[in-house]
Amino acid sequence: MSEGRDIIVQSLAETANRHGFRGVRATNYYREWPETVCLLNVQKSAWGPQFYLNAAVWLTRLGAERRPKEYNCHIRWRVNSRMEGEQSKAFTDALDLDHPMPDDHRSSLIKDGVDEYGFGLLARCETEQAALQVADECGPTVMVALKARMQGKAS
């Protein structure tokens, strides 16, 4: 693991613990409830030392899964997609290891961003209804699988 990536992972781990999430292989952070499994995933860019943070919710009624892959989840969003303007740019820069930045500043930007738009939103998704409500509040920046949306409307 590169030194820069260590800063990202350490920042996530500290914030994850406060919200009840547990890390798996330093790239996925999970929290399980009876109706949902929530996760935050670290994704490395194929084009350079940039990283992305993906948040996702698996609805257990639609399948038994303890450790779903982010890309298979029923509700998904990129953490910075919920941010606006300067905050989004600063957060994206913090996850770009080519962007020069003091480690403490990088860590602070990551922690603040995931606290509100990653782990903070995921922590509200204790139930299927709550997860669909979060998705509705977040609007078009959140992908909701049609199967989950149809099931949610039927309930």
ZAMARGU-4260 file (C-alpha; in steps of 0.2 Angstrom, whole numbers, plus 5000, padded with zeros to 4 digits):
<rodrens>
0) 5000/5000/5000 | 5007/5017/4995 | 5010/5030/5008 | 4997/5041/5001 | 4984/5028/5000
5) 4988/5024/5019 | 4982/5042/5023 | 4966/5039/5014 | 4963/5022/5022 | 4967/5029/5040
10) 4956/5044/5037 | 4941/5032/5032 | 4945/5020/5046 | 4944/5033/5060 | 4927/5040/5053
15) 4920/5023/5050 | 4922/5017/5068 | 4912/5032/5074 | 4897/5027/5063 | 4898/5009/5067
20) 4906/5003/5051 | 4920/4989/5050 | 4934/4988/5038 | 4937/4973/5026 | 4953/4973/5017
25) 4956/4992/5019 | 4945/4995/5004 | 4927/4991/5010 | 4918/4997/5026 | 4902/4988/5030
30) 4888/4990/5043 | 4874/4977/5044 | 4856/4979/5049 | 4842/4967/5047 | 4835/4976/5032
35) 4851/4983/5024 | 4869/4981/5022 | 4878/4997/5020 | 4896/5000/5013 | 4908/5013/5008
40) 4921/5007/4995 | 4938/5014/4990 | 4941/5013/4971 | 4957/5017/4963 | 4957/5025/4946
45) 4964/5015/4932 | 4973/5031/4925 | 4983/5036/4939 | 4985/5039/4958 | 4967/5045/4960
50) 4954/5037/4971 | 4935/5038/4972 | 4924/5034/4987 | 4908/5025/4983 | 4893/5023/4995
55) 4880/5009/4993 | 4866/5000/5001 | 4861/4982/4998 | 4842/4978/5002 | 4842/4961/5011
60) 4824/4957/5006 | 4830/4957/4988 | 4844/4944/4992 | 4854/4937/5006 | 4871/4945/5005
65) 4883/4949/5020 | 4897/4957/5010 | 4890/4963/4993 | 4901/4971/4980 | 4897/4990/4978
70) 4893/4988/4960 | 4880/4975/4964 | 4871/4985/4977 | 4853/4992/4975 | 4857/5010/4980
75) 4873/5018/4975 | 4882/5035/4974 | 4899/5043/4973 | 4902/5052/4989 | 4908/5068/4981
80) 4892/5068/4970 | 4883/5075/4985 | 4894/5089/4987 | 4894/5106/4979 | 4906/5118/4972
85) 4922/5121/4982 | 4919/5107/4994 | 4918/5094/4979 | 4934/5101/4971 | 4943/5101/4988
90) 4937/5083/4992 | 4942/5077/4974 | 4959/5085/4976 | 4962/5076/4993 | 4959/5059/4984
95) 4971/5063/4970 | 4988/5059/4976 | 4996/5069/4962 | 4988/5084/4969 | 5001/5092/4982
100) 4993/5094/4999 | 4999/5092/5017 | 4994/5075/5024 | 4984/5083/5039 | 4974/5094/5027
105) 4971/5079/5015 | 4965/5069/5030 | 4954/5082/5036 | 4945/5085/5020 | 4942/5066/5018
110) 4936/5064/5035 | 4924/5079/5034 | 4917/5073/5017 | 4914/5055/5022 | 4907/5060/5039
115) 4893/5069/5030 | 4890/5062/5013 | 4897/5044/5015 | 4896/5036/5032 | 4884/5050/5038
120) 4871/5046/5025 | 4874/5027/5026 | 4871/5027/5044 | 4853/5034/5041 | 4849/5018/5030
125) 4845/5006/5044 | 4829/5001/5035 | 4824/4998/5017 | 4812/5013/5019 | 4825/5024/5026
130) 4837/5020/5012 | 4824/5023/4999 | 4820/5040/5008 | 4839/5045/5008 | 4839/5040/4989
135) 4824/5051/4986 | 4832/5066/4996 | 4848/5065/4986 | 4839/5065/4969 | 4847/5061/4953
140) 4865/5059/4960 | 4860/5042/4968 | 4857/5027/4957 | 4843/5016/4963 | 4840/4999/4955
145) 4823/4998/4946 | 4820/4982/4956 | 4822/4991/4973 | 4812/5006/4967 | 4798/4995/4961
150) 4798/4985/4978 | 4799/5001/4988 | 4783/5008/4979 | 4774/4991/4981 | 4777/4991/5000
</rodrens>
